[in-house]
Every structure is written in structure tokens, then in C-alpha cells.
Amino acid sequence: MNNNYNEDNQRKQRAIKQAKTAFIVLLVSGLLMGLLVSFGLIKLMNYFGLTEKRNQIEIIKDNIN
């Protein structure tokens, strides 16, 4: 009976360790993908000029013409 309890406890500890490792790997890979996507998005926004604040007078002149 005691031997069975030891095996179950060891199996439980291995499963917990494996779950923690998988969680950390998924967390780190998700953070890295988010970093790459945000960097690419910022580059695209800069390329298309979406980060520039235009002067309101210029906007009105563009709308009139």
C-alpha cells in the first residue's frame, strides 16, 4: 500500500513539473510572438504615416480643396 502511494506521489510530482514547464514555454513563446507582432505593427504604422499628428489647418485645407 505504501509503495503504491509513493508511485502515485512521484507520478503527481512529475505531472506538476511537466505542467509548469509547458506553462512557462507557452507563456514565453506568447510574449515573444506579441513582441514581434507589435514591432511589425509599429513599423507598418510609421511606414503609412499613421503615427503622425497632422495640423488641423492642413486637414481643413485638404478638405476644402
Secondary structure, DSSP 8 states (H G I E B T S, - for coil): -HHHHHHHHHHHHHHHHHHHHHHHHHHHHHHHHHHHHHHHHHHHHHHTTTT----HHHHHHHHH-
